[in-house]
Amino acid sequence: MPYREKSNLLALAAMLIAYVPYFVVAAMAPVQTVVAPSLLLLTLFAAVSVARLLILGVGYLWFRIRTPEDVREPADERDRAINRRSTTVAYYVLMAGTLVAVAIMPVWFAGWTIVNAGLFAIVLAEIIRCIVAAVSYRRGWNG
């Protein structure tokens, strides 16, 4: 498996491991009507973000130790095409999620619910980017 594919799957796994539990907890938290931020949720989000970075750091270090020649290999045309395609799809997901979070949700919701919706849009877009790239690598898509 090429380094770019492995690093993409590592990024996907780190996002899922870190953020799925956070959004489950955030969805089960009582709805706040106050504009003040929920420091508990903010602290939890910071903690899972640090956990994600630690997972990525350990994974990239493992790749560098196990296959140093693959890590140094520059991206080829196929890698760049897959990156363009997955980033384009993720961009549309991010724009749709942001539109929902900032234009539609404030009509019915307030406070931390809208913040979590915006964070969810960002995380979902990155997860979609990783999934599209992983599928593209597995199916042999080359532009």
Secondary structure by P-SEA (a helix, b strand, c coil): ccaaaaaaaaaaaaaaaccaaaaaaaaaccccccccccaaaaaaaaaaaaaaaaaaaaaaaaaaaaccccccccccaaaaaaaaaaaaaaaaaaaaaaaaaccccccccccaaaaaaaaaaaaaaaaaaaaaaaaaaaacccc
